[in-house]
């Protein structure tokens, strides 16, 4: 018993020492930073201020440029021709191929509207699949809804139906945000290794399974039961 107590004491002392050392390092680092600022002359401080202002101005200009190209809102584009123009002028594009009669497209719309406002660095579009047969053929879009995730004018990835989103109709906006982050089509600050729907599972959320069907050469709804 005494030996066990002693080892616990030693461990505690070691831990306390570690914490003290870490605190000391942090304090020394802070002291050095403060000293550096104290020793800066007026010119150096002015230069630092200028650099900060430049960076701020640059990010404002970037933001204005994105807004002028139609970022910041979720928009419908009228035709396939518009698609090529829109994709050409933006680095990151998310395009939702939808159909009016597909219920799941409305669910996707709701989340994309939120994300378009949040992720101004990416352009969010929707295009009616029935009005764009050439694109659907070229991009091999067979299931509605499908999101085409485009970087530098090239389609890098697809979100097909809700399979990647926890296989449920009531996935969260955060789940879709995570999936777009995985494709590097938005600036994602969360942990890519942890899908948001994994944490939902821990709390026993019930998931509705989606039927997976493949019909060659025909576009179908991911929420329809007919062929």
N, C-alpha and C positions, 0 to 999 in steps of 0.2 A: 504494500500500500504506500509505504513511505517513498520507495523508489519511483512509483508511478507519479506521486505528488511532485517529487523532485524534477522528473522529466517534464511535467506540465509547467512547473515554475521556469525551467530553463527555456522551454518553448516560448512562454509568455515574454520572458526577458528578451529573447532573440527577436520576437515580433515587435516589441516596443522599440528595440534598438533600430530595426529596419525602418519603422515609421518615423523615428527621430531623424535618421539619416536622410530619408526621402524629403521630409519637411525642410531639413537643412539645405539640401540641394535646391529645392524650389525657392526657398528664401534667398539663397545666394544668387540664383538666377534673376529673381526679381530685383534684388539690390543692384546687380550689374546693369539691368535694363534702366533702372531709375538713374543710376550714376551716368549712364550713357546719355540719357535725355538731359540731365543736369549739365553735362559737359558740352552739349551741342551749342554752337553759337547761333546767332540770329539767322545767318545765311542758311545753315544746315536745316534748321527748323522750317524755314521758309520753303526750302527745296522739298522737304518731306510733305509739307502741306500742299505744295503744287502737284506732287505725284499723286497724292490722294484725290485731289480735285480732278486731275486728268482722268484717273481711273473711273471716278464717279461720272464724269462727262461722257466717257466712252461707253459705259454701261447704259446711260440714258439714251445715247445715240443709237446703240444696238436695239434697245427697246422700241424706240420710235421707228426704226427700220422694219422691225418685225411687225409692228402694228400696221405700217403702211402696206405690208404685203398680205394683210388679212389674218395675221396671227391674233390670238387673244379671244377669238370667238369661234364657235362651231358652226360652219356654214355648209349649205348645200350648193353644189356646183351643177349647172344645168346640163353639161354634155361631156362626152369623152374628150373632145378637143380642149375644153377648159382644164381637164385633169392634167394633160401634158404641160400646159403653161404654168399651172399652179405648182406642180412638182419641180419644174425646172428652176423656179426662183427661190425655193426654200430648202434648207439643208435637211430638216426633219419634218416628215409628213405622216399623219395617220389618216387613212381614208376608209370610211365605213361603206361597204357595199350593202345596200339595204333594199327591202321591198315593202311597199305600203301595207300589204296584207299580213306581214310577219310580225307577230306580237313581240318576239325577242329583239327586234330592231328598235322598238320603242324603249326597251330596257337599256339597250346600248346607248341610245340617244341621250338618255337622262345622265348617264355617267360621263359621256364625252363632253356634254355641255359644261359640266363642272371642271373637268380636266383642262379644257381649252382655255378657261380663264386663269387657271392656276399655272399651267405650263406654257407661258407665252413664247418660249423658245421653239415650240413645235406648232406646225399648222395642222388644224383638225378639220377634215372635210367629210362630206357624205355624198354618195353618188347612187342614183337609182340603178340597180343591177339590170332591170328590164330595159332601160334606155342606153345601156352600155354593153351590148353583146360582144363587141370586138375586144374590149378590155377584159371582160369576164373570161373569154376564151384564152386570151394571151396570158392572163395571170392565173389561169386554171381555177377560177372561183366556182365551186360547185355547191357550197353551203351558204345559206344566208341566215344570220349576219356573218360576214367575214370582214375583218380589219386587215388592210394591207399596210404594212409598216415600211416606210420608204426613207432611205438615207442617201443623200447625194444623188438623187434621181434613180436609184436602184431599189427594187423591192427586196428587202432583206429577210422579212419574216411575215407570218400571218397569224392572226388570232381567229380560229375557225370555230364558230358557235361558242359555247361556254365551257368547253372541255378543259381549257387551261385555267379557268376561273373558279375552280372548286366544284365544277359540274352541277351548278345550281342556278336557278333564276334569281335568287336574292343575294347574289354576290355583292360585295361592297365596292364603292368607288376606289378605295385603297387597293383592293385586289387587282382591279384593272390597271391602276397606276403602277403597281408592282410588275405586272406582266409587260407593260410598255417599257418599264425600266430595264427589264431583262433583255429587251431587244435594243437597248441603248438609244431609243428614239425620243426619250425625254431625259432631263437631268433629274435623276432619282436619288433622294437623300437617305432612303431607308436601307434596310439590310436585304440584299437580293437573295441571300441564302434562306431567308425565312418568309415564305408566302403568307400573306395575312390570313388566308383561309385555314392555314394549319392551326393557328391559335384559336380559331372558331371551333375547330373539331374537338379541341380539348374540353370545351364547355358543352359538348354534346349537341351542337346544332344539327338539325336533321337536314340531310341533303337530298334533293330530288335528282334522281339519275336521269340523264338525257339519253334518248335512243340515238345510237350511232348508226347511220345508214349511208351507204354509198350507192349512188345511182349514176351509172356511167353517162357522161355527156349531158346531164340534166341538172339544172339548178333546183335545189329543194330547200324547204324551210327546216331549220334544226328543231322547230317546235311543232311540225305537222306529223300527223299519223298516216296520211294518205301517201300514195306513191306519186 
